[in-house]
Amino acid sequence: MTDEEKIKELYKYYWLCMINKDSDGLRSIMSKDYVLIHMTGVQQDKEDFIKGLLSGTFNYFGAEHDDITVTVSADTAQMTGKSRVLASVYGGGKKLWHLRGDFTLRKENNDWKLTSSKASTY
């Protein structure tokens, strides 16, 4: 499997972990210095984001992936994923979101780790 294919699978696994509220799975694919930048511009580190997921601030029910593009440069990579995600966030009702995630990744001990993601819509 190429690095590009591994990273595309990592993106799909990321959403599976989000839907299942699998904090151990998320921790396994995020770097220690992972940062999420929400659509609002708010930044959260890995543990704060996972805490919000587990507390019900963020609820994900399904994800269909429309496009995943990857560019690898040695031990770093850029990925953009576009997915239709059924979610309920910040106490709002269930809604279908067209979410775009712009991710950076780093290879650590031969495994790709998410180092950052920036959420937007498409």
Order of alpha helices (4+ residues) and beta strands (2+ residues): alpha-alpha-beta-beta-alpha-beta-beta-beta-beta
